Amino acid sequence: MQEAWRILLQQLGDVYALGRDKGIPVVLVIFPYTFQLLEEEFREPQKILREHAAEHGIDVIDTTDALARAAVDDPELVAYLRSKG
């Protein structure tokens, strides 16, 4: 798994550099998997991506918290998400 993260973060760094070199703004938008909405313990990937982007001066829109709040406010949705694992 660590090798996969190394490759991904290197590739993101390349995208950030290309944007910077070409004068194109880059924003990282993070969308969680469904199972991450109800369990904060599974949100480490978002943290890694946010920290990496910050190290490169890249703005981040992380939709995880907003989507989690929306899910928690809807008991039927919570039940559905839990049933899907």
HUBELRA-V444775 format. One line per field, one symbol per residue. ss: DSSP state (H for helix, E for strand, C for the rest). burial: 1 if it has 24 or more other ideal C-beta (glycine too) atoms within 12 Angstrom, else 0. A space follows every 10 residues. Layout:
# HUBELRA-V444775
ss: ???
burial: ???
This chain:
# HUBELRA-V444775
ss: CHHHHHHHHH HHHHHHHHHH HHCCCCEEEE CCCCHHHHCH HHCHHHHHHH HHHHHCCCEE EECHHHHHHH HHCCHHHHHH HHHHC
burial: 0000000010 0100010000 0000010101 0100011100 0010110111 0110010101 0101001100 1000000000 10000
